[in-house]
Amino acid sequence: MHYFDTNHCVKIHDEIINLTGGKLGILNEGLIESILIHSRNDQYYPTLEDKVTHLLFSFVKNHCFVDGNKRSAVALSAYMLEINAYENMVSNYMVKLENITIDVALNSISKDLLKKIVTALIYDGEYSEELKIEIINAKNN
């Protein structure tokens, strides 16, 4: 399994802000480091989809940066896929997760449901009908 460090995380975030607009800045570097360290813990996050879900969920919910937390969460979790030989599905992943991150931020999508979404995108590239219904129900509640 390949990982990235805090410096690379901040570099990706800054590139996103420079490309899409917003304010540069870190609110909590220790929190960034904590998220990255926890993602390496195979006891809690044994699979790639566990690690990607943790990164995505944690960066959305914890607001490590002044701005662009959801955009950074998608890009950083996609980068985790890319460096672990899943680069062929990164574009689809990023497009599909764009709106999902809003629902995570609004507490409509739980971490467990997010893992189902991430897993479906990694291995199938699409949501099953059952997962689509679960997503719709979560958004409506």
N, C-alpha and C positions, 0 to 999 in steps of 0.2 A: 504494500500500500504506500502511495506517495502522498506527502503532505506539503503544506506551505507555511511560511512563518508570518509573524506580525508585520514585518517590513513589506513583504509581498502583498499582504492583505491591504495595507494602507495605500500602496502603490496602485492596486486595482481600483480601490475606492476613489482615489484622486483622479485617475483616468476617466472614470465614469462621470464624476462631477464636471471635469473639464469638457467632456463630450456633450453632456446632456443638461448642464446648468445646475446651479445650486451653490451652497456654501461649503468650502473646504473646512476641515477641522475634525479633530478627534475629541470626543467627550470623555472616553474612558479607555485608555490603552490597556490597562490591567484586565478589563472585561474582554477585550479582543483576545488577549493572550489566553485567558481562561477558556473561552469558547474553543480556540484552536487546540489547546492542550486536552480538553475534554473529548474533542473529536477523535483523538488518538487512542483513547481508552477502549481497548477491544472488549473489555468486560461489559461495559455499558453500551458500546456501539460496535458490535462485532462485524457488521457487514458494510459494504459501501453505501447501500441505501440508508442504513442507520446513521452513518457519518454525514452524508449529504443532507439528510433531513435535520440532523442536529445543527449543522452549520446554517442552513436556511432559516429554520425556526428561531434559532438564537440570535442571529443578526437582525431579523425582523423585529423581534420582541424586545431586545435589550438596548437598542438605540446607542450604539457605541460611537456613532459619528454625529456631527452637527446636522448633516443633511444627507439624503440619499441612502438611508438604511435599507429600504426595501430593494432598491436597484442594486445595491452592493450585495445584499443577501443572495439575490438571484445569480449575479455574476460570480461571486465567490463559491457558491455551491456548484455552479456550472464548471468553474475552473477545477474543482475537486474531481469532477467527472472527467474532464479533459486530461488531466495529468495521470489519471488511472485508466487510460486507454478506451474511454467512451466519447472521444471527440466527435464521432460521427452523429451523435444524437444531441449535442449541445444546443444547436440552433432551435430545434423543436422544443427542447426542455425550457429554454429561456422564454420563448414565445408563450408557451402554455402556463408557465409559472408567474408571468407578469401580473395577471389579475388575482391569482391565488394568494399572492403575498398580501394584497390588500385585505382579503378575507382573513388571513392569519392575524394581521395587525388589528382587525376588528373583533377578534376572538370568535369568528364564525367557523373557522377551520382549526380543529385541534391538532396537536402534534401527531396523534395516532392516525388521523385522517390524512394529514400531510404526508406521513410515511407511505400510506397506500398510494397516494398520488405520485410521489417521487418514484416509488417502485414500479408503478405502471408505466411511467414515462421512460425509465431506464430500460426496462425489459420488453415493453410492448410498443412504446412510442405513442400510445393512445390510452384512453380510459375505457374500461369495460362499461357496458350498460348499467350494471349494478353500481359501479363507482360513480358514474354520472349522476345517478339518482341520489346516492349518498351525499355528493357534493351539493346538489340542488337543495336537498333537505337541510343540510347544514347551513347553507346561505339563507334559507327561509326561516330559520329558527332564531 
